[in-house]
Amino acid sequence: MANTMRWRYGETNPVVLPVASATVIEIGDLVYLDTTAKPAGDLTYGASLAATQEAFHDSFVGVAMQQSRAGDTQDIRVATTGVFEFACASATFDVGARIGVDDNAGPSALLNQQVIAVNNANPELSIGYCAKRVNPAGTSVLVDVIGTVTHAGPQAAA
């Protein structure tokens, strides 16, 4: 997917992360940390979408604010918080609904810039919360992103 600035508002609390020279990251990619920054699609797909979402949640940093082309060796800035607009399959969302990273039709890989609703009872699958109600159904949603690595990510309600 082409570089897409998905940030809409809020503090981004960025971190700067190294990227391996062979890794390609686009602006707007959901990023996880595996010694270096990587886009969601690079995570090894697990036994199911839920298993893969949980693995992604555990190492989720945030949203890429800079690109890294193949061969680049510069660190990139990644937003660990803020409200971002992501593509989604046509759906309705209520404010506060948990949002997770989506997968391809295979299913064999996570998508770098697409999200899906996850069960509110499973915070370990989410990367943030719906920040604006979507009803009637829409194909984009505002997500209040919370990086797990830096801010402990979405957790179960007390």
Secondary structure, DSSP 8 states (H G I E B T S, - for coil): ------EEES---EEEE---TT--B-TT-EEEESSSEEEGGGS---SSHHHHHHHHHHHEEEEESS-B-TT--S-EEEESEEEEEEEEEEEEE-TT-EEEEEE-SSSSSEEEEEEEE--TT-GGG-SEEE-S-EEEEEEEEEEEEE-HHHH--S----
